[in-house]
Amino acid sequence: MPYPSALEGNPKYIFFTDFDGTITLQDSNDMMTDNLGFGQKRRKELNKDCLDGTSTFRDTFQEMLDSISTPFPECVDYLLEHITLDPHFTTFYNYCLTNSIPVIVLSSGMTPIIRALLHKLVGPTASHIEIICNEAVPRPGKTMADQNGWTIRFHDDSGFGHDKSLAIRPYREHFVGTNESGRPMMFYAGDGVSDLSAARETDLLFAKKGRDLVTYCEREGVPFTVFEDWRDILGKMREICEGKISVDEVAKETYEDVKTNGHADKTTTTK
């Protein structure tokens, strides 16, 4: 198994995160589908099919992207004009840089789009963020600048197209049978159906309030805590890193809330 490069500095913590709708306020793939493809109504039908398990994320996502005929460079320009960053992400990211916490983006999106958006929205320091995701490639006999000239090349052969659990697992398995106490504590933040495979893989899952990932975790009994924005995540991270609260205690707060109210109402707050 390859040695995960983020472990080279022996970090105490690693933060994995989704990109679209988590780091950003909008989902770039949804935005392209809604405005440059077949529209919101069909997209939401496919999202429900995926959440209900009647279709795979890979198949529904392929159908969404196939509905977009706009040349790829124009898609990128459109997203650069319309996508905005969670206003508290940069503060969170600077905290991670200062405290040597690797931030790794696990996305079902495509590398060129994510790199372009991070460079614009976060700045040059975003180059330190590792990105593991799908790729955009030209269709046979065409260029990316042609109408209907591009498609997605999925990261793996799974039903997710990019099974995020497979990207996280080596960080845990590297320590099995050796120095398990030396394994860094791992976190994940996400919001939607592409994050389902990652939901059980880290020590603490941050699920965005009101999104599909919360629905899935409540239904499947997956431990998680809710966030509204990255200010909430930063507040909890500081408490955990300073030893004021454990990840089990954080997840238990949300579990008790779900048990009492039937759903997660509480969000983490900055201390």
N, C-alpha and C positions, 0 to 999 in steps of 0.2 A: 504494500500500500504506500503511495507517495506520501512523503512527509509534508504536512500542511505548512506552507511558508509563514503563515501568521504566528506559528508557534516558536519561530526562531528566536524571538526576543523574550521567551518565557513569560508571556503576559499572565496576569492573575485573572483577567476577564477578557472575553471576546464578545462583541456585539454583532449579531447577524440581523439583517433587516431586509424586508421587502422594499421596493422602490416606489412603484406607482400607487398613489393614494395613501402612502404611508410617509415617505419622505416628502413627497409632493402633495399638494392639496387636491389635485386632479389625477386621474389615471390616464396616461398618455395613449394607451391602447384603446381604452373606452372612448376617448375624445376623437381619435382617428376614425374609429368605427361609427360613432354617432354622427360625425360631421362630414367625413370623407367616404364612408362606406354605407352599409345598408340601414343604419339608423339605430336609435336607442331601443325601440320596441323589440326588434328581433334580438338584439344583444341581450336584453334582460331575460328574454325567453331562454336563450342559451345558457346564461348564467344560472338560472333556476334549474335547468336540466343537469348542469354540472353539480350543483349543490345537492340535488336530490339523488345523484348517482345514476341517472338514466343515460348520461353521456359523459365522456371523458373531457377533461380540460383541454387536452391536446386537440381533440376533434373540434370542439366548439371554438377554440382560439384560432385554429386554422381557417374555419369558415368565416370568422369575423375579418381576419386579415385578407382573405381572398376577395372580400367585397370591396376592398380599397384599390382603386386603379391609379391613384395619384402617384407620380414619380417620387421615389424615396427622398431625394433632396428637398422637394417641396413639402413632404410630410414633416421632415425635421424642422424646416423653417416655420411651418405652421405651429408645431409644438413649442418651439422656442418663443414664439410670440404669445402663446396662451397658457402655458403651464407655469404655475407658481409654487414656490417652496413653502413648506410649513415654516412659519416665522420663527420658530424656536429650534429648528434643526441645527442651524449653524452654531448656536450656543452649545448645544449638546455635543456636536462634533468637535468643537474646540476643547471641550472638557475631556473628551476621549483622547485627542492629540496630546494634551498636557499630561494626562495620566497613563499614557502608553497603552491605551485600550484599542486594539484593532477593530475597525468597522468594516464589515464585509457585506456587500449588497448581493442578495440572492434574488434574482428577478426572472419572471417569465417574459419580460420584455427583451429588447434587442440592444446589443452593446453600443452601436453608434448613437442611438437616441439617448441612452442613459448617460454616456460620456459627455455628449453635447450639452445636455440639460444640467448635469452636475458642474461642468466647467462654467456655464453661464450663471447658475443660481448660487453656487457655493464659492467658486473662485479657484485659483491655482492649487490650493491645498487639497482639493478634491482628488487630485492625482494619487493621493495616498490611500484612497478607498479602493479596495479590491472589489471587482465585479465578476460574478459568476452568473451567466445568463445565456439566452439564445442569441443567434446571429441573424442578420439580414443579408441575403445573398441574391444575386441576379438570377432571373429565370433563364433557362436555356435559350441561347440566341438573342438575348436582350441585355441591356445595361440597366443599372439602377435608376438612371435618369429617364428611362422610357415609361410610357403609359403601360400599366400592368407588367412592369419590368422587374419586380422584386418579389420575394417571398421570404418566409422564415425558415431557418435551419435550426431545428430543435437541439437542445443540449444533450438529450439522451433519448432512449427508445421507450420510456415509460409513458403511461397514460396522461401524465402531467406535461410531457414534453421536456420539462425540467423538474425532476423530482428533487426538491430542495433538501429532503431528508438525506439523500445520498451525498450532498455537498457538506452537510453538517457532521455526518456520522464519523468520518475519519478523525475529526478533532477529539471525539470521545474514545474511539477505538484505539487510537495511538497509545493510550495510557493503560489499556486493559492488560492485566498480567504483569505490568512493570511498576511504574510509579503512579498509581491511580490517585494518590493524594496530591500529585503535582499537576493534575488536569485543571486548566482554567475554568472558572465559572462561565457558563455560556447563556446568552440571552438572545431572544428573537422578537422582533416587532413586525406585525403584519396586519392585514385588513380583510383579505378576500379569499376566494376559492383557490387561487394559486398557492396559498400558504397552508393548505390543509395538510400536505405531506410533512411540513416542518413543525406542525403544532406540538408534537410529542417529543421532539428531539433535544430541546435545550433545558436548562435548569429553571428558567422563567420565561414565559410567553407573555408579551404585551400585545393585546388584541384591541384594535381601534373600535371605540364605542359606536354602536349602531350599525356595524358592518357585518358581512356574512361570516367572517371568522368567529365572531362572538356567538352567533347562532349555532355554528358547528360545535364549538367548544362546550356550550351549555348542553347541547343535545348528546354529545359523546362523552361528557364527563372529563374533558381534558382540562387540567389545571391551567389557569391563566389569570391575568389582571388586566383591567381596562385602562386605556388612555384616550384622551381627547386630542392632545398634541404633544410635541416633544418636550415641552416644559414639564408635563406629568412624568414622562420617562426619566428625564434628568433628575428630578426630585427623588424618585425611588432609587435610581442608580447611586446617587450620593449617599443615601441612607444605608444601602447595602454595602457599598465600598467602605464606608466609615464604621461598619459593624453595628449600626443602630437597629437594624431589622434583618431577618433572614429571608431568603427567597420563599421558603415554606410558609412563613408568616404572611408574606405579601399575597401569595396564592390563596391562603386560607381565608383572608379577608373577603376576597371575591367569591369563594366557594360558599361562605356563610351567607353572603348577600343573595346569591342565586337560590340557595336552599330556603331562605326566608321569603324572598319576593318573587321567585320564579324566573328572575332574570338579573343580569348584572347592572345595577344602577350607579354604583360607586365608581369614581375614577381616582387615580392617584393624584396627589397634590404636592406641590413644592413646599419643602420645609424651610 
